[in-house]
Amino acid sequence: MQRFDEMYSQATATEPGSPVRAHYKAYADWLANQSSSAMLARREEAEMIFRRVGITFAVYGDKDESGSGTERLIPFDLIPRIIPAHEWQSMEKGLVQRVTALNRFIHDVYHDQEIIKAGIIPADQILNNAQFRPEMMGVDVPHQIYAHISGIDIVRAPNAQGEGEYYVLEDNLRVPSGVSYMLEDRKMMMRLFPELFSRHRVAPVAHYPDLLLETLRASSPASSAEPSVVVLTPGMYNSAYFEHAFLAQQMGVELVEGQDLFVK
């Protein structure tokens, strides 16, 4: 798969005069007036704030001198990836369709298994999969939603006309983490470059915790109008602990560990 340059319409983006894609034109004009020293200072400011607030994630494969996993700052790029509204609307429709299909697939696996009977997927790939839970056969879940939070990895590659086409790299359905870093990155961009947000119509993302809380409440099997919602975490040494604490705080719910829960 060839590399696709988001900002420039040719691979020779480093050469003077390389054409800028239409939706990046205003940003490119603004960027040309920013000094390298000013941009470097803003990057250093962002890293300082991330370290002070503790917005990091643990890397289990890397060890420090004591043998513990190392902490790294979240990825942050001063240059934003701009997605035009019409592209986002098309992508959103496709993602909704995809997640709906994935949930219907899981429902079918634990009910009629029509996809196996039709020979579309071999039975052993499902029934012998380590993630298949026989205990769930015939169990109906609220709204037939099994994957309440889906992380769909998307990449963009050039087509024959040199324009970018979106492709799904993989589907992450087992409570994927990472959304808190996106929210913190947006807050940082608004702090560092408020003029960009005042000049352009940028779609908001800060309401994500509200949508998440609404989704979790809707998934409750109880008939209570106000079901109890908590964020379950393995603890502070988990690589995604910052996200667990962040989302619990943003939703206004308790952050708990397994030992905090009991069955009535």
N, C-alpha and C positions, 0 to 999 in steps of 0.2 A: 504494500500500500504506500503510495507516494505521500510525501509531506505536503500539507496544505497550509499556506500562510494566511492567517486570519485578516491581517491588516493590509497586505499588499497583494495585488492581482498577478504578480509575477514572482518567480522563484528568486530573481535577482533583487530582493528587497533591500539589500544593503547598499546597492548602487544609487547614486544621486538621481533624482527624477523618476524613481520607480513609481508606477501608478498606485494610488491608494484606493481601496475599495470605497464605494459611495458612502456606506454607513459608518466608515471610519474617518471620513474627510474632516469633519469638524474637530474630532479629537486629535487628528494628526496635526492640524493647524495649531491647536492649543499646545500640543507637546513640543512642537518646533520652537516655541517661545519659552520653554522651560530649560534652565541651565542644568548641566549634569550635576553640579554641586548641590543644587536645590533638591533634585530628585534623590540623590544619595542621602541627603540629610533627612528626607522624609522616610526613606527606607529604614534608616537607623532609628528614627523615632518610633516607627511601627514595631521594630524588633524589641526595642526597649520596653514598650508598653505590653507587648505580648509576654515578655519574660516577667515583668512586674505583676501582671494579672495572673500568670500561670497558665496561659493558653498553650499547652504543649500536649504531645502524645508520646507514649512510651514505645520504644523500638526493642522488642524482645530479642532480636537476633544480635544486636549490638550490646556489648558489655563494657561497663566502666571499670576502673581499677579495682573496685570492691566486688566485681562480678555481677552487679545489678544491671538491669536494663537501662539504657540511656534515654534521656528525655530530649525531644526535639521540638523546635518551634513549628507551628502549623505553616503549611505552604502559603506564601503570600506574594502576589505579583503586582507591582505598581501599574503595569499596563493591563487594563481590563479587557476581557473578551466580550465584545459587543455583539449581541444577537438582535437583529431587527425584529420588530413586533410581528411581522407577517411570518417570519421563519419560526418564531417561538410559538405562535398560534398553531402552526402546522405540526410542530414537534409535540406540543401539548396534546393535541388530538391523538397523535400516534402513540404517545406514552399511556394515555388513558385507555386506549384500545388494547395495548399490550398488557398492561397490568390486569385489566378485566379478563383477558384471555388466560393469563397465568393463574388467576384465582379460579376460573372455571375448570382449568386443567386439574388443579389440586382437588377441587370438589369432585370431579369425575373419578380421579384416582381412588378416593375414599368412598365412592358410592357405586355407580353402575360400571365403571371402568370401560366405557364405550371406546375410548381411545386405544385400549389394548385389544378389544374384540375386533376393531376395524383393522388391526395390524399396523397401525401408524407407529406405535412404539412397542418394541418387544416386551413381553411381560417381565422377563428377568431383569431388565434395566430398571424397572420400578420396584418389583416385589423383593429383589435381592439388594436393593440400594440401602446403604446404612442409615439413610435419613427417613426411610419409609417406616411409619408407625402403624402396625396392625391394629393397635388399640383404638385408632381413630376411624376405623371402618364403620360406616353408617352413622357417624356422629355429625349432627348438624350444628354448624357454628352460626352466630348472628350475622345475618345479611350474606351468608355464604362467602365471607371474606376471611381468607387464611393469611394472606400477606398484607398486613395493615400498613407497613412501611416498606417501600421498595426503592432500592438504589439501582437505577438503570445507568450503566456506564455507556456514554455516547462519545464517539469520535467523529471527526469530519475529514474527508479525503476529497481530492479534486476529481471531477468527472472529465469527460472528453472535452468539454467546453472550458475547463479550468475553474469552474465554479465548485463550491463545496457541497458535498452531499453528506448527510448524517447517517451513521451506521451504529447499530447497537453492538457494543463489545461484549457485554455480559449482563446478566440479571442477578442482582443481589437481593434476596428476599428474606434472609434470616436476620431481621432487625439490623440492617446495615447502619454504621455510624459515619459521621462526617458532616452532618448538616450544621452542627454548631459552629464549625470552622467557617463555613460559608457565611453564616450570619455575622460572625465576628469580623470576617474579612470585609463585609459590606459596611459595617460600622466604622472600621478603620479607614476605608476609602472615603466615607463621608466626613470623617474627621480631618483627613489629610488634604482632600480636594473638594471642599464644599462648593466651590464655584462650578464644578462640573455638574453637580446635582441641581444647582439652581438654574443652569442654562439648558439642561436636557431633561426629557421625560424618561426617567428610569423607573422601571416597574419595581414596586416595593417587595421586600421579602421578610420584613420584621414580624409579620402576622403568622409566620409558620408555627410557633408554639401554640397559638390559639387553634389552628387547624389540627394540630397533633392531638391536643386535649379533646377536641370535639370527636376526632376519630376514635380515640381510646374509650371515651364515654359511650360512643355508639356501639362498641364491640362488647359491652358488658352483657352477659347472659341474664342478668337480673332485671326485674321490671322497675327498679328504683329510678326515680327521676333524677337523682343525684348519686350515681354510682361512685364508689371510692376508687381513685386512681393513684397509683404510686409509680415511681421509677425504680426498678430492681437493678442493683449493681453488684458485681462481684467484689467491689471494694476499691479503695484508693490506689491500689497497685495495678489495676486493670488499665490497659492502654487507652481505653475510651472513657476513663473516669471523669475527665473534665466535661465531656459531653453529657454524661449522666447527670452530674451536678448542675450543669448549665440548664438543661432542659427541665429538670425538676424545679429549679428556681424560677425559670421563665413561665412555666405552667402553674406555679403556685401549689405544687403537690409535694408529698414527702419523698425523700430519697432513702430507700431502704435496702438492706441486705437480706439474704435468705433467713438468717437467724431472727430477723424482726417479724417474720410472718408466721402465722399459725392457722390451722383449719378449725373452724367452729363445728 
